[in-house]
Amino acid sequence: MTQDPRTAADKFDDEHYPAYTMGRAAEMLGTTAGFLRSLDEAKLLVPQRSSGGHRRYSRYQLRLAARVRALVDEGTAVEAACRIVVLEDQLEDARRMNTELNQRVQAGGLITTTDTDSS
């Protein structure tokens, strides 16, 4: 097994670092371990595994789980809630990329194909 070169502080600042056990994650979300397993089965969360095979969750994964839980609490089926959360994340990523590209165009750092067309 290779050693992780990051310091403890680096790991806890990393929102993708799997710092939380299933029990702690369920407690923080006010839910059950079974709910977290259902998100794993739905392929929304793919927790890392400890050397003993126990699931470990990151802060990012806990935020996704909390969003799903809120939808489930409103009456949405788990599978549908997972799909909604995935689509919301994809939309957020697309908006962020669009903003970044628009800023580059405004700054003159990117030439679009319509700028170079002579027709």
C-alpha positions as MATLAB code, in Angstrom:
seq = 'MTQDPRTAADKFDDEHYPAYTMGRAAEMLGTTAGFLRSLDEAKLLVPQRSSGGHRRYSRYQLRLAARVRALVDEGTAVEAACRIVVLEDQLEDARRMNTELNQRVQAGGLITTTDTDSS';
ca = [
       0.000    0.000    0.000;
       1.398    3.441   -0.923;
       1.541    6.242    1.601;
      -0.590    9.331    0.997;
       1.868   12.272    0.793;
      -0.729   14.814    1.974;
      -0.623   16.116    5.525;
      -3.554   15.601    7.880;
      -4.614   19.225    7.352;
      -4.555   18.744    3.560;
      -6.782   15.697    3.856;
      -9.381   17.433    6.002;
      -9.433   20.448    3.674;
     -10.118   18.088    0.740;
     -13.880   17.720    0.287;
     -13.302   14.405   -1.504;
     -11.224   12.825    1.268;
     -13.171    9.857    2.744;
     -13.020   10.922    6.374;
     -16.387    9.651    7.649;
     -17.429    6.140    8.601;
     -20.861    4.917    7.626;
     -22.103    5.234   11.202;
     -20.832    8.790   11.578;
     -22.167    9.764    8.144;
     -25.619    8.367    8.952;
     -25.584   10.178   12.302;
     -24.606   13.487   10.678;
     -27.401   13.120    8.101;
     -29.971   11.962   10.632;
     -30.591    8.803    8.643;
     -29.715    5.114    8.722;
     -26.834    3.082    7.370;
     -29.420    1.360    5.166;
     -30.229    4.669    3.484;
     -26.540    5.186    2.672;
     -26.304    1.631    1.332;
     -29.307    2.366   -0.914;
     -27.425    5.347   -2.386;
     -24.463    3.049   -3.012;
     -26.776    0.536   -4.744;
     -28.275    3.356   -6.838;
     -24.690    4.265   -7.887;
     -25.025    7.822   -6.585;
     -22.306    7.319   -4.006;
     -19.300    5.082   -4.431;
     -17.675    5.222   -1.025;
     -14.059    4.285   -0.639;
     -13.326    1.248    1.453;
     -11.024    1.071    4.442;
      -8.432   -1.695    4.628;
     -11.033   -3.639    6.639;
     -13.658   -3.169    3.895;
     -15.736   -0.544    5.697;
     -17.338    2.273    3.722;
     -15.833    5.757    4.078;
     -17.583    8.914    2.873;
     -16.323   12.357    1.916;
     -17.928   15.721    2.685;
     -18.901   15.986   -0.987;
     -20.687   12.632   -0.819;
     -22.454   13.660    2.376;
     -23.734   16.810    0.657;
     -25.163   14.674   -2.172;
     -26.738   12.293    0.337;
     -28.283   15.218    2.225;
     -29.824   16.541   -0.992;
     -31.261   13.112   -1.788;
     -32.586   12.751    1.741;
     -34.392   16.087    1.472;
     -36.088   14.956   -1.741;
     -36.985   11.574   -0.247;
     -38.427   13.327    2.808;
     -40.663   15.285    0.399;
     -41.974   12.013   -1.062;
     -39.643   11.425   -4.024;
     -38.509    7.831   -4.636;
     -34.822    7.201   -3.873;
     -33.951    6.346   -7.492;
     -35.692    9.472   -8.801;
     -34.061   11.626   -6.130;
     -30.632   10.280   -7.092;
     -31.290   11.087  -10.760;
     -32.447   14.609   -9.874;
     -29.293   15.238   -7.826;
     -27.059   13.954  -10.647;
     -28.830   16.184  -13.180;
     -28.582   19.195  -10.850;
     -24.838   18.619  -10.515;
     -24.431   18.275  -14.279;
     -26.352   21.510  -14.809;
     -24.216   23.290  -12.210;
     -21.033   22.059  -13.930;
     -22.302   23.163  -17.346;
     -23.190   26.619  -16.013;
     -19.763   26.961  -14.376;
     -17.996   25.950  -17.614;
     -20.183   28.340  -19.626;
     -19.321   31.210  -17.280;
     -15.609   30.414  -17.483;
     -15.702   30.267  -21.300;
     -17.652   33.532  -21.503;
     -15.077   35.196  -19.247;
     -12.261   33.944  -21.494;
     -14.042   35.233  -24.589;
     -14.640   38.611  -22.928;
     -10.957   38.782  -21.995;
      -9.948   37.966  -25.570;
      -8.342   34.705  -24.566;
     -10.489   32.501  -26.779;
     -11.404   32.902  -30.439;
     -14.630   31.225  -31.513;
     -15.149   29.669  -34.951;
     -17.695   32.370  -35.870;
     -14.957   35.008  -35.313;
     -12.755   33.417  -37.964;
     -15.453   32.615  -40.564;
     -15.280   34.855  -43.635;
     -18.747   33.984  -44.940;
];
